[in-house]
């Protein structure tokens, strides 16, 4: 069971029910659950979308698109049924927040899904969890069954004339399926291959119908926005970045864990105060601020606010909230290699720049880390990565290229230290073992 | 497998699955606007029951969804958790992705190789354990983490992992 952490600096909104037994429906109701959806039902779709826009909530999956705006793109009239799709395929290395939401507060996801359905006029919602989260699907399925039993789902929910069905399922192991169009393919029982855009899901999505697809944390946040009031929620965060977010601290921090902090919270403070600094009093080398696909920040670059705009200005991305802390013992070439090995494994192979690019990067970095690199490889790695950018259907190619470019740019010296037949000067292993990586 | 095996869709007689699972499948296909949407859950549940996706399991699922066997195989080959050959009773999946790597995930995987005497995607001769080096399993803040079948074990050291493996080993002999 994942351990929960707490710190006085935290503002617990999405995580307010963690550890409170809220997976049980009666306890969830006792803690104020299923009130927001009743209010939303009374006020109607236009009011819901206006509130969502006023909350300044931005997508927690990584792109940070304003949620209220996304919902407003769904056409009011549609011949085909509309759908709400919750993306709980959490697979970005460094990210484990949805894990806790499904474990501790599954009803917030259901309630948020119903509200999204009310807003766009959908009668059905899907909650898609990653395949590894089977024990969380069991929790989710029980929560859904309980909600049906209470009349919160099904025909005429809450005694109204509104019908809403929810189905949850898992994937079967594929990072790519976390991409919205690939997820729809998977939910339609196919290989998780991305679709070309436009049309966007809001117009042509699941089963060809208009679809709102949101990250699980985004959806779990929705009921809290109505509970608190949209303005109050927006005020917790920074400009254009409403509310809080779950930051998953991992790697070499003293106290790793998932902390909920206001948007715009200082990254340096998060690492040194909230997470207790670097383990064993070591020096910080670098931070990956938002999951493995976000460009690395140097220790000197972390005095910034954690919101989509400020991290963007610092040359990286807020991403999925996975803050990976690297101390002085890490070999950045090895770290770059492990990162690219992941993307090479997960590339679905649909787009050639991604399929071939990740493979060549893995091969080159493997050889390089083992001490068989040449000086020209360093620029070649960057050149390969730069030529993947923007040349694929989905962002997986970019997700592999962006961190690679940053590793070469910011840690060129470490790459040069591997040259002239020298095996990794930072690792503990001899060169012949490194070749097998 | 021969070509005829994958291109001919014979109508299976009855079901190869337990009555409970067959009933679950009957319900699953009604949940979605399109029958085919039940495919991935069905493949997973079939694998859970049989241990892997046998030719017979694939044929029955294809028939239930009115798909060709080839279509089903095309889909299942995409997903890393689905397998067409048996694995050990307990599939030990060690994460070595970045967050786990920084906390000793790679060393943990190598420790498993030594303890179990097998490598990546191999099974012990007694069929009790198989081992897999996997990508991020979503337990980053509690790294290093290992999943045995669907059960998570986190904040591990080689010593605590040894104790966990011993528990599974004794479960297998019961």
Interface residues (C-beta under 8 A of the other chain):
Chain A: X1 X2 X3 X81 X90 X91 X92 X93 X94 X95 X96 X98 X99 X124 X130 X131 X132 X133 X134 X135 X167 X169 X170 X171 X172 X173 X174 X175 X186 X187 X188 X189 X190 X191 X192 X207 X248 X249 X250 X251 X252 X256 X257 X258 X288 X292 X322 X324 X325 X326 X330 X335 X338 X339 X342 X345 X346 X348
Chain B: X31 X32 X33 X34 X36 X37 X38 X39 X40 X41 X43 X44 X65 X74 X75 X76 X78 X79 X80 X81 X82 X96 X97 X98 X99 X101 X102 X103 X135 X136 X137 X138 X139 X140 X141 X142 X143 X147 X150 X151 X152 X154 X155
